[in-house]
């Protein structure tokens, strides 16, 4: 009888200990505009003539293969010892380049899967999300089209919305965006980006209406800075550290905006000698709560600016992104953007 009581006490104590200690996993996400990942074949429905072997850029299989290896190297370096769980990519041409990147580059051992848009973009570039299946189980994906401000405006990239299940069985909604460019002038092209931001905001609002605790992650190239209207007025995504009130789980927050306010030379893109942040990571407020099953914070987000991604800026001084092309001149670099990343903690 005494042995029975001792055994019962042991099992009860072990049960309490198991409830108090939960498994925790850290995983990294990243977003990267890879600067024109085109294959070498012409798509009859797209304006991809620049990236053909006999075109002005003389784009060929050797350069294409080098580009794939470069992107694989960047993703591997951002992940460190572990491949990033989620990788958002901007400026990928089609399913063919994504298949080559995930299956026939150095990333093949990482066993990534991917989903992507099939937009009406004139040049044929899209956005994609690569994911690790052991961290993110794909539940659904859809493309959200963006209206044109005028009938004669060029079609732009769709917004990719992906929903997946995490290890703790919670769902995570991921949006990958590449907003319309600033060609023609930032002010003149702004209405197009405002329409894209409103389309994104509407999609986020619809999730809040149908889910009690929607967990939302938004990343990509917005072609706008954190202080522009698309982010400040439509998405209302401010830095958590700059919001005096308590965090609202149904509001959006910008993980990198606070660092742009405190650092002069901070950005993912350099234009006319000035660094600026065009690539953003935005999350719902519940992902910033420390007791949340899935959480992150401002300190866990950064720009990946390792030396191999940079080259000397002969015109303006200091460094600049080591691009694949500078104008029409082949540089054999990586991209005109730097990647951004963030770490998340999941309790399960």
C-alpha positions as CSV (number, residue, x, y, z in Angstrom):
1,X,0.0,0.0,0.0
2,X,2.9,2.4,0.8
3,X,4.5,1.6,-2.5
4,X,1.2,2.4,-4.3
5,X,0.9,5.8,-2.6
6,X,4.6,6.6,-3.5
7,X,3.9,5.6,-7.1
8,X,0.8,7.8,-7.3
9,X,2.6,10.8,-5.8
10,X,5.4,10.3,-8.4
11,X,2.9,10.2,-11.3
12,X,1.0,13.2,-10.0
13,X,4.3,15.2,-9.7
14,X,5.4,14.2,-13.1
15,X,2.1,15.3,-14.6
16,X,2.3,18.7,-13.0
17,X,5.9,19.1,-14.3
18,X,4.7,18.2,-17.8
19,X,2.0,20.8,-17.7
20,X,4.4,23.5,-16.5
21,X,7.1,22.8,-19.2
22,X,6.0,23.1,-22.8
23,X,8.0,22.5,-25.9
24,X,9.2,25.6,-27.6
25,X,10.5,26.0,-31.2
26,X,12.1,29.0,-32.8
27,X,11.8,29.4,-36.5
28,X,12.8,32.1,-39.0
29,X,10.9,33.7,-41.8
30,X,12.3,35.9,-44.5
31,X,11.3,38.1,-47.5
32,X,13.5,38.8,-50.5
33,X,13.0,40.6,-53.8
34,X,15.4,38.6,-55.9
35,X,15.6,41.1,-58.9
36,X,14.1,39.5,-62.0
37,X,14.4,35.7,-61.7
38,X,13.6,34.9,-65.3
39,X,14.2,31.7,-67.2
40,X,15.7,31.8,-70.7
41,X,12.6,30.8,-72.6
42,X,10.0,33.2,-74.1
43,X,6.5,33.2,-72.7
44,X,4.2,34.2,-75.6
45,X,1.8,35.8,-73.2
46,X,4.4,38.0,-71.4
47,X,6.8,40.8,-72.2
48,X,9.9,38.9,-71.1
49,X,12.0,39.8,-74.2
50,X,14.8,41.4,-72.2
51,X,15.7,38.1,-70.6
52,X,16.3,36.0,-73.6
53,X,19.8,34.9,-75.0
54,X,19.6,37.1,-78.1
55,X,18.2,40.1,-76.3
56,X,19.9,43.3,-75.0
57,X,20.8,41.7,-71.6
58,X,22.1,38.5,-73.2
59,X,20.4,36.4,-70.5
60,X,21.4,32.8,-70.9
61,X,21.5,29.5,-69.0
62,X,24.9,30.1,-67.4
63,X,23.7,33.4,-65.9
64,X,20.3,31.9,-65.0
65,X,22.0,29.0,-63.2
66,X,24.3,31.4,-61.3
67,X,21.3,33.4,-60.3
68,X,19.6,30.3,-58.8
69,X,22.8,29.4,-56.9
70,X,23.0,33.0,-55.6
71,X,19.4,33.0,-54.3
72,X,20.0,29.6,-52.7
73,X,23.1,30.9,-51.0
74,X,21.3,33.9,-49.6
75,X,18.4,31.8,-48.2
76,X,20.8,29.3,-46.7
77,X,22.8,32.1,-45.1
78,X,19.7,33.8,-43.6
79,X,18.7,30.5,-42.1
80,X,22.1,29.7,-40.6
81,X,22.1,26.2,-39.4
82,X,18.4,25.7,-40.1
83,X,16.6,26.7,-43.4
84,X,14.0,29.4,-42.8
85,X,10.5,28.0,-42.3
86,X,8.9,30.5,-44.6
87,X,10.5,32.4,-47.5
88,X,8.6,35.1,-49.4
89,X,10.0,35.8,-52.9
90,X,9.2,38.8,-55.2
91,X,10.0,39.0,-58.9
92,X,9.9,35.3,-59.9
93,X,8.7,34.7,-63.4
94,X,6.9,31.4,-63.3
95,X,6.5,27.9,-61.9
96,X,9.5,26.8,-63.9
97,X,12.0,29.0,-62.0
98,X,10.5,28.0,-58.6
99,X,10.8,24.4,-59.5
100,X,14.4,24.9,-60.5
101,X,15.2,26.8,-57.4
102,X,13.7,24.3,-55.0
103,X,14.7,21.1,-56.8
104,X,17.8,21.7,-58.8
105,X,19.8,24.3,-56.8
106,X,21.6,24.0,-53.5
107,X,18.2,24.3,-51.8
108,X,17.1,20.8,-52.9
109,X,18.3,19.2,-49.6
110,X,16.1,21.7,-47.7
111,X,13.0,20.0,-49.3
112,X,11.0,23.2,-49.7
113,X,7.5,23.3,-51.2
114,X,6.0,26.4,-52.7
115,X,2.9,28.2,-53.9
116,X,2.8,31.2,-56.1
117,X,0.5,33.6,-58.0
118,X,-0.2,33.6,-61.7
119,X,-0.8,37.3,-62.2
120,X,-1.6,39.4,-65.3
121,X,1.6,41.4,-64.8
122,X,2.8,42.6,-68.2
123,X,6.4,41.4,-67.6
124,X,5.2,38.1,-66.1
125,X,6.7,38.4,-62.7
126,X,4.9,37.0,-59.6
127,X,5.3,36.4,-55.9
128,X,5.8,33.1,-54.2
129,X,6.0,31.5,-50.7
130,X,8.4,28.7,-50.0
131,X,7.6,26.7,-46.9
132,X,9.1,23.8,-44.8
133,X,6.4,21.1,-44.4
134,X,7.5,20.1,-41.0
135,X,6.8,23.6,-39.7
136,X,3.9,24.7,-41.9
137,X,1.2,22.5,-43.3
138,X,-0.5,24.1,-46.3
139,X,-4.2,24.4,-45.9
140,X,-5.2,26.8,-48.7
141,X,-3.8,29.5,-51.0
142,X,-5.4,32.1,-53.3
143,X,-4.4,35.1,-55.4
144,X,-6.0,38.4,-54.7
145,X,-6.1,40.7,-57.8
146,X,-5.6,44.5,-57.5
147,X,-7.8,46.9,-59.4
148,X,-6.2,49.3,-61.8
149,X,-6.5,53.1,-61.1
150,X,-7.2,53.8,-64.7
151,X,-8.2,51.6,-67.7
152,X,-4.9,52.3,-69.4
153,X,-2.8,51.3,-66.3
154,X,-0.7,48.2,-66.6
155,X,-1.8,45.2,-64.7
156,X,0.2,44.5,-61.5
157,X,1.1,41.5,-59.3
158,X,-1.6,39.7,-57.4
159,X,-1.4,39.4,-53.6
160,X,-0.7,35.9,-52.5
161,X,-2.7,34.7,-49.4
162,X,-1.6,31.4,-47.9
163,X,-3.1,29.7,-44.8
164,X,-1.1,27.0,-43.0
165,X,-1.2,24.9,-39.9
166,X,1.6,25.1,-37.3
167,X,2.9,22.5,-35.0
168,X,0.6,23.6,-32.2
169,X,-2.4,23.2,-34.6
170,X,-3.0,26.9,-34.8
171,X,-3.4,28.5,-38.2
172,X,-1.2,31.2,-39.6
173,X,-2.3,33.5,-42.5
174,X,0.5,34.7,-44.7
175,X,0.3,37.5,-47.3
176,X,3.0,38.0,-49.8
177,X,2.9,41.3,-51.7
178,X,4.8,43.2,-54.4
179,X,3.0,46.5,-54.8
180,X,3.1,48.5,-58.1
181,X,6.4,50.2,-58.8
182,X,7.3,53.8,-58.6
183,X,8.0,54.1,-62.3
184,X,6.7,57.4,-63.7
185,X,7.3,59.1,-60.3
186,X,6.4,58.2,-56.7
187,X,3.5,60.7,-56.5
188,X,2.0,59.8,-59.9
189,X,2.1,56.1,-59.2
190,X,1.0,56.3,-55.5
191,X,-2.8,55.8,-56.3
192,X,-2.0,52.3,-57.6
193,X,-0.2,51.3,-54.4
194,X,-3.0,52.7,-52.3
195,X,-5.4,50.4,-54.2
196,X,-3.1,47.5,-53.5
197,X,-2.9,48.4,-49.8
198,X,-6.7,48.7,-49.6
199,X,-7.1,45.3,-51.2
200,X,-4.8,43.8,-48.6
201,X,-6.5,45.7,-45.8
202,X,-9.9,44.3,-46.9
203,X,-8.6,40.8,-46.9
204,X,-7.2,41.2,-43.4
205,X,-10.4,42.7,-42.1
206,X,-12.4,39.7,-43.6
207,X,-10.2,37.3,-41.6
208,X,-10.8,39.2,-38.4
209,X,-14.6,39.0,-39.0
210,X,-14.6,35.2,-39.5
211,X,-11.9,34.1,-37.0
212,X,-11.8,34.9,-33.4
213,X,-8.0,34.8,-33.2
214,X,-6.6,35.3,-36.6
215,X,-2.8,35.3,-36.7
216,X,-1.5,37.3,-39.6
217,X,1.9,37.8,-41.2
218,X,2.5,40.2,-44.1
219,X,5.8,40.4,-46.0
220,X,7.1,41.6,-49.4
221,X,8.2,44.6,-51.4
222,X,5.7,47.4,-50.9
223,X,7.6,49.9,-53.1
224,X,6.7,52.3,-50.3
225,X,8.5,53.4,-47.1
226,X,7.1,53.0,-43.6
227,X,6.0,56.6,-43.6
228,X,4.0,56.5,-46.8
229,X,0.2,56.5,-47.0
230,X,-0.2,52.9,-48.0
231,X,1.3,51.7,-44.7
232,X,0.5,54.6,-42.3
233,X,-3.0,55.5,-43.4
234,X,-4.5,52.3,-45.0
235,X,-2.8,49.5,-43.2
236,X,-2.1,51.7,-40.1
237,X,1.0,49.5,-39.4
238,X,3.2,51.4,-36.9
239,X,6.2,50.2,-34.9
240,X,5.1,48.6,-31.6
241,X,7.6,50.7,-29.7
242,X,6.1,53.9,-31.1
243,X,2.5,53.0,-30.0
244,X,1.9,54.4,-26.5
245,X,-1.2,52.3,-25.9
246,X,-1.4,48.6,-25.3
247,X,-1.2,46.3,-28.3
248,X,-4.4,45.6,-30.0
249,X,-4.7,42.0,-31.3
250,X,-6.8,43.2,-34.2
251,X,-4.3,45.9,-35.4
252,X,-1.3,45.5,-37.6
253,X,2.3,46.4,-36.5
254,X,5.5,46.9,-38.4
255,X,8.5,45.0,-37.0
256,X,11.2,47.2,-38.8
257,X,9.7,50.7,-38.8
258,X,11.1,51.6,-35.4
259,X,14.6,51.0,-36.6
260,X,14.2,53.3,-39.6
261,X,13.3,56.1,-37.2
262,X,16.4,55.5,-35.1
263,X,19.0,54.8,-37.8
264,X,20.1,57.0,-40.7
265,X,21.6,54.4,-43.0
266,X,19.0,51.6,-42.5
267,X,17.2,50.1,-45.4
268,X,16.8,47.2,-47.8
269,X,17.2,49.3,-51.0
270,X,19.4,52.2,-52.0
271,X,18.2,55.0,-54.2
272,X,20.4,57.9,-55.2
273,X,22.7,57.3,-52.3
274,X,19.9,57.0,-49.7
275,X,19.0,53.8,-47.9
276,X,15.3,53.2,-47.5
277,X,13.0,50.3,-46.4
278,X,10.8,49.0,-49.2
279,X,10.6,45.5,-47.9
280,X,8.5,45.0,-44.8
281,X,7.4,42.5,-42.2
282,X,4.0,43.3,-40.6
283,X,2.2,41.2,-38.1
284,X,-1.1,41.2,-36.2
285,X,-1.0,42.4,-32.6
286,X,-1.6,39.1,-31.1
287,X,1.7,37.9,-32.4
288,X,3.5,40.5,-30.3
289,X,1.9,39.2,-27.0
290,X,4.6,37.3,-25.0
291,X,2.1,34.7,-23.7
292,X,0.9,33.9,-27.2
293,X,1.4,30.4,-28.6
294,X,3.1,32.1,-31.6
295,X,5.0,35.3,-30.9
296,X,7.7,37.7,-32.1
297,X,9.0,41.2,-31.3
298,X,10.9,44.1,-32.9
299,X,14.2,42.9,-31.6
300,X,13.8,39.6,-33.5
301,X,13.6,41.3,-36.9
302,X,16.4,42.7,-39.0
303,X,17.8,43.3,-42.5
304,X,20.3,40.7,-43.7
305,X,23.2,42.8,-44.9
306,X,26.2,40.5,-44.9
307,X,29.2,41.7,-46.8
308,X,28.8,39.3,-49.7
309,X,25.5,41.0,-50.6
310,X,27.1,44.4,-50.8
311,X,29.5,46.2,-53.2
312,X,31.1,49.6,-53.2
313,X,29.0,52.6,-54.3
314,X,31.4,54.5,-56.5
315,X,29.0,57.4,-57.2
316,X,27.5,58.1,-53.7
317,X,30.1,56.4,-51.4
318,X,29.8,53.6,-48.8
319,X,28.1,50.4,-50.0
320,X,25.1,49.4,-52.1
321,X,23.4,46.1,-52.9
322,X,25.4,43.8,-55.2
323,X,23.0,43.6,-58.1
324,X,22.6,41.1,-60.9
325,X,22.4,44.0,-63.4
326,X,23.3,47.7,-63.0
327,X,21.2,49.2,-65.8
328,X,21.9,46.9,-68.7
329,X,25.4,45.9,-67.5
330,X,25.7,42.5,-66.1
331,X,27.3,42.6,-62.6
332,X,26.9,38.9,-61.6
333,X,25.6,39.9,-58.2
334,X,22.6,38.9,-56.1
335,X,19.8,41.5,-56.1
336,X,19.1,45.2,-55.9
337,X,17.3,44.5,-52.6
338,X,18.5,43.1,-49.3
339,X,16.5,40.4,-47.5
340,X,14.6,41.0,-44.3
341,X,13.9,38.4,-41.7
342,X,12.3,37.8,-38.3
343,X,12.3,35.0,-35.7
344,X,9.2,33.6,-34.2
345,X,8.7,31.4,-31.1
346,X,6.0,28.7,-31.1
347,X,4.8,26.9,-28.0
348,X,3.2,23.5,-28.5
